[in-house]
Amino acid sequence: METSDEAAAVLDAVRAYHRSRRTEREFVPGVTEIWPSGAVLDEDDRVALAEAALDMRIAAGRSARRFESVFARRLGRRKAHLTNSGSSANLLALSSLTSHLLEDERLRPGDEVVTVAAGFPTTVNPILQNGLVPVFVDIDLRTYNTTAERVERAIGPRTRAIMIAHALGNPFQAREIAQIAEDRGLFLVEDNCDAVGSYYDGQVTGSFGDLSTVSFYPAHHITMGEGGCVLTSNLLLARVVESMRDWGRDCWCEPGESDTCRKRFSYQLGTLPQGYDHKYTFSHVGYNLKGTDLQAALGLTQLEKLDSFGEARRRNWRRMREGLDGVPGLILPEATPGSDPSWFGFVVTVDPEAPFGRAELIRFLESRRIGTRLLFAGNLTRHPAYLDRPHRVAENLDNSDIATEQTFWTGVYPGLTDEMIDYVVSSITEFVKERGAAAP
């Protein structure tokens, strides 16, 4: 917007306020909390939010449209649709595959979708919410991803799609799995919520699937506070996603617009009378899952820092990996061959043969103010929500069970310093030494 003198004065005051609040706190081991994840927000972020608020851009508007355009280019997709969360993005992405506009290719109740057992529920929930059947596959215990071979073996006569998340920023074998999907006539939904800025085979993640999704929750690579996005290069799917996101309406006018197609009162759809207002004609059973300009304004300034954030995540992860290399009793993570992950966290599995357990180690770390998280839900098939839900287990889920019992992760996000990472490393090393674990 053109900034008036009054608005410029307010924004200058916001910058001054931000600087007055910024204090570099000394890290005190065992006292200062080391978060496993978190947003890194600077002066430009605060000003962007204030500017959008001054302009009273409280619904989706020009910042949302600009973010969608810039972000789609960044991920090499033709279209991006901003949503109110990453969970909503996953719901929209999979739901779009049930649209009548896909004709014979549409997913129908009872069709199967291959997915990973060890992960976060929002990759699996849309499958069940659409009356489809999840087919669970296992993971590897170093990459924490499934493999193309496991996915291919899981495909059955009723399998119609694959929906998989990149685990903690570490890409799955996206090119190979995309090729399987193409060869078998399946859709691929790529859950990229934890991996924005990661690469596989030289290509950015989020660009392999028929659809991909992103989350902008504060824990993720860039944040809008809440927010998410669905991306695709398939214009038909993009149209369906937009319709389902915007109440299911058939009209594609932006908010505040009324006759983009110049045929607002010329359509005849369904059994409605000729000329029924296109703005109130509905072609899908949809939702209202839009984002706002306030979110998008923050997203635009955060997006400018994506590369530097990714460098910090990679640097922190390497420092952790090098510091813990050779520590007995631990199974350390590895990048998927051919990948360059922008890591979401540093994941560790306590060897089942170690003289200590995960719970012991976590309690020790938490007592030192070192935040930990489990590998999300672990094996989802063991949770109360899924016990009586239709599903198929392709093969054994042994590694998913080990992850449920033995795996956790700590932070590598850009807000952590070398001193903090070193303290995490020394704390884990001290704990293992005290418990008498033998070197391999």
C-alpha positions, 0 to 999 in steps of 0.5 A: 500500500502507499504509506501515508505520513501517519501510517509511516509514523506508526510503522516507525514506532513499531520498529522502535518498539521491536528494538526496545523489546529485543534483548540478547539473553545469556544462555544458562545451561540447565536454566534456559529452556531449549525448545524443540521447535519455534518461530523466529520472528524479526522486526520486518515480521512485526512491521508486516503484521502492523502494516496489514492491520493498519490497512484493515486487511482482515480477510484474504486479499492482495497479500494472500494472492501475492503469497500464493503466486510467489510461493507457487513459483518457489516450489515450481508449481503453477497454483498455490491456494492458501488455507487456514492450517496445514491440516486443512491443506491435507484435507483439501488435497485429498478431498479434491481427488473425490471430485465428480469433475475427475469423472472415472478417475475420482476416488470413491468410498472404499478405495485405498490410499497407501500411507505411512503408519508412523507419523502425524494424524493429519496425513491419515485423517483425510483418508478416513474422513472421505470414506477411503481406506488407509493402507499402512506401510512401515519405515526405516529406522535411520531415515524415518521414511518408508521406501519405494519398495514398501509402497509398491508392495502395498498396492492392491486392486483397490489402491487409487492413491498414495499420501505420504509425509517427508519425515522431519524434513528428510525427504522420502524417495519422492521421484521413485514413488512419483514414478510408481504412482504414474506407472500404476495410474495412482494419485500422489499427495506429497505432505511437505509440511515438515520439509519446506526447502528440502531437496531430493534428487536436486528437486525441491520437495513439494514439486513431485506429487499431483498435489502437495501441502505445507503448514505454516504453524509456528513450529515449521520452517516459516510461519504465519502463526496458523496457516497452510497451503495446497500446491499443484500444477494440475489446473483442474485439481487447482480449481477443485481445491479452490472450490472446496476451500471456498464453501464449495462454490462454483464461482472463482471471483476473488473476495470483493469481486462479482463478475470476473467471468462476465457471465455471473447471471448466464449460467445454468447448472444443476437443476437451478433456474437459468441465470441463477447467481454464479456467486451462490452456485455450489459445485462441491460439498466444501468448507471455509478454510481460507487464510487471511491477509494478516497471515499472508503478510507475515508469510511474505516476510518469513518467506524471504528468510527461508534460505537462511532458516534452512542453512541454520537447520542444516548447520544445527543438525550437522553439529548434533550428528557430529557431536553424537557420532559414536555414542553407544546405545543410540541409533542416529539419523541419516539423510535419505540417499540423494537428498538435501534435507532442511531438517525439522528436528534431530531424531534419535532411537534408543537401541532396544539393547541399550542398558537404558530406555527412552523414558529415562533419557527423556526425563534426564533431558527435560530435567535440564530444560532440554525440550523433547518430542516423540516421533509424533503419534508413532504407530497410528494403528495403536491409537484409540482413534484408529483401532476400529477404523477400516484399514489394511496393514501391508506388511509388518510394522516392526520399525513403526513399533520400535519408533513408538517405544524408543524414538524421540527428537530434539530441536535444530530450528534457527532459534538455537545457538551453537552453545545450546546444541553443544549442551544437548550433545554433552547432556546426552553423552553424559547420560549414556556414559553414566548408564554404562553403555558399551561402545559398539 
